[in-house]
Every structure is written in C-alpha cells, then in structure tokens.
Amino acid sequence: MNSPPITPDTRAWDVLHEVEITDFQMSMAEERAACGGLSAPATISDYLFWLEDEAEIQEAQAECIPDEEESERFAIYATRLRTTAEMLRELGFTATPPAYETVCEVTPMIIPVFTVSIVKQALLPLPGL
C-alpha cells in the first residue's frame, strides 16, 4: 500500500498542527482574526499572515518591557512564531492579509480639515489655547 505523496500543502498543514500542540499557534491566529471581526484563517497563507503579525507584536513588547525575564518570554515566543513562518515560506507560501487590509489600501479615507485640527489640539495642546 502506497502512502499519498507529501506535498507542500500537506507538509505545511503538518507543521501548523505540530505547533498547535506545542504553542497553540493556530488557535492564536483564529482568536486574533475573531477579535478583529474577521473571517478565521482558512489557508496556509492566512495563518502565515497572523503568525508574522503576532511575531511583530511580541518582538515590540519584548523590546519595551524593562523586566529582563518577562522580555525574554516575549522574545522566545516571537522566535517560535518566526520559525514556523519561515518553515511555511520555505515550502513556498506567502502571507495573505485579511480582506479589511486590502480594502483599506485601495479606499482612501477623507477626513475633514476641521476634524484633523481638533485631533491635533487634543493630542498636542498648544499653550494659551
């Protein structure tokens, strides 16, 4: 009896299922999408986007936390996410951003000048105003 051939898709899903057992990386991606009101990741490329996005967040937190031990935990998790992402990229996958990012990129936002000046005053109040 012959086993089915191992394709990049099957290997990538195996990788994701392996890291789900150790680090809950698939669950993290699904929760991040749900928190943003977005569809759950359904493809390897969808998961890859969320893994890399979370790695960036973890790296930024690791840099900002003064407690060395806590900072190290964030850095270790970021490294694990980056390792998984690299494995998926080596199999030929690229990250697919969620639909909302694509819409935001092609739909310019128009903000009235009045609103911008109010926001500037709120964020950067000038003396005497």
C-alpha positions as CSV (number, residue, x, y, z in Angstrom):
1,M,0.0,0.0,0.0
2,N,1.5,3.3,-1.1
3,S,1.2,6.5,1.1
4,P,-0.1,9.6,-0.6
5,P,2.8,11.9,-1.8
6,I,3.9,14.6,0.6
7,T,3.1,17.9,-1.0
8,P,4.0,21.4,0.3
9,D,0.3,21.8,1.4
10,T,0.3,18.6,3.4
11,R,3.7,19.4,4.9
12,A,2.6,22.9,5.8
13,W,-0.6,21.7,7.5
14,D,1.5,19.1,9.4
15,V,3.8,22.0,10.6
16,L,0.8,24.0,11.7
17,H,-0.7,21.1,13.6
18,E,2.6,20.4,15.3
19,V,2.9,23.9,16.6
20,E,-0.7,23.9,17.6
21,I,0.1,21.1,20.0
22,T,3.2,22.9,21.5
23,D,2.3,26.6,21.2
24,F,-1.3,27.0,20.2
25,Q,-0.3,29.0,17.1
26,M,-3.3,28.1,15.0
27,S,-5.6,29.0,17.9
28,M,-3.8,32.3,18.4
29,A,-4.3,33.1,14.7
30,E,-8.0,32.2,14.8
31,E,-8.6,34.3,18.0
32,R,-6.7,37.3,16.6
33,A,-9.0,37.2,13.5
34,A,-12.1,36.8,15.6
35,C,-11.1,39.7,17.8
36,G,-10.9,41.9,14.7
37,G,-14.2,40.7,13.4
38,L,-12.6,38.9,10.5
39,S,-13.0,35.5,9.0
40,A,-11.0,32.7,10.6
41,P,-7.9,31.8,8.7
42,A,-8.6,29.0,6.2
43,T,-5.4,28.7,4.2
44,I,-1.7,28.3,5.0
45,S,-1.2,31.8,3.7
46,D,-3.9,33.1,6.1
47,Y,-2.2,31.5,9.0
48,L,1.2,32.8,7.9
49,F,-0.1,36.4,7.9
50,W,-1.3,36.1,11.5
51,L,1.9,34.3,12.7
52,E,4.1,37.1,11.3
53,D,1.8,39.8,12.6
54,E,1.9,38.3,16.1
55,A,5.6,37.9,15.9
56,E,6.0,41.6,15.3
57,I,3.8,42.4,18.3
58,Q,5.7,40.0,20.5
59,E,9.1,41.5,19.4
60,A,7.9,45.0,20.0
61,Q,6.7,44.0,23.5
62,A,10.0,42.3,24.2
63,E,11.8,45.5,23.4
64,C,9.6,47.7,25.6
65,I,9.4,45.6,28.8
66,P,12.1,46.5,31.3
67,D,11.9,43.2,33.2
68,E,14.5,41.1,31.5
69,E,12.9,37.7,32.3
70,E,9.5,38.8,31.1
71,S,11.0,40.4,28.0
72,E,12.8,37.1,27.3
73,R,9.5,35.2,27.3
74,F,8.1,37.5,24.7
75,A,11.2,37.2,22.6
76,I,11.2,33.4,22.8
77,Y,7.5,33.2,21.7
78,A,8.3,35.7,18.8
79,T,11.2,33.4,17.7
80,R,8.9,30.4,17.7
81,L,6.4,32.2,15.6
82,R,9.1,33.4,13.2
83,T,10.5,29.8,12.9
84,T,7.1,28.5,12.0
85,A,6.6,31.3,9.5
86,E,10.0,30.6,7.9
87,M,9.2,26.9,7.6
88,L,6.0,27.8,5.7
89,R,7.8,30.3,3.5
90,E,10.4,27.7,2.6
91,L,7.5,25.5,1.5
92,G,6.6,28.3,-1.0
93,F,3.8,30.1,0.9
94,T,3.3,33.8,1.2
95,A,1.2,35.7,3.7
96,T,-2.3,36.8,2.7
97,P,-3.5,39.8,4.6
98,P,-7.2,39.8,5.8
99,A,-9.7,41.3,3.4
100,Y,-10.1,44.5,5.5
101,E,-6.4,45.4,4.8
102,T,-6.9,45.1,1.1
103,V,-10.0,47.4,1.2
104,C,-8.2,50.0,3.3
105,E,-5.3,50.1,0.9
106,V,-7.5,50.9,-2.1
107,T,-10.1,53.1,-0.4
108,P,-8.6,56.4,0.7
109,M,-10.0,57.9,3.8
110,I,-11.1,61.5,3.7
111,I,-11.0,63.4,7.0
112,P,-12.3,67.0,7.1
113,V,-9.6,69.5,8.0
114,F,-11.7,70.7,10.9
115,T,-11.5,67.2,12.4
116,V,-7.8,67.0,11.9
117,S,-7.2,70.3,13.7
118,I,-9.4,69.2,16.7
119,V,-7.4,65.9,16.9
120,K,-4.1,67.8,16.8
121,Q,-5.3,70.1,19.6
122,A,-6.4,67.1,21.7
123,L,-3.1,65.3,21.1
124,L,-0.7,68.3,21.0
125,P,-2.4,71.1,23.0
126,L,-0.7,74.4,22.4
127,P,-0.1,76.7,25.4
128,G,-2.6,79.5,25.6
129,L,-5.4,77.8,23.7
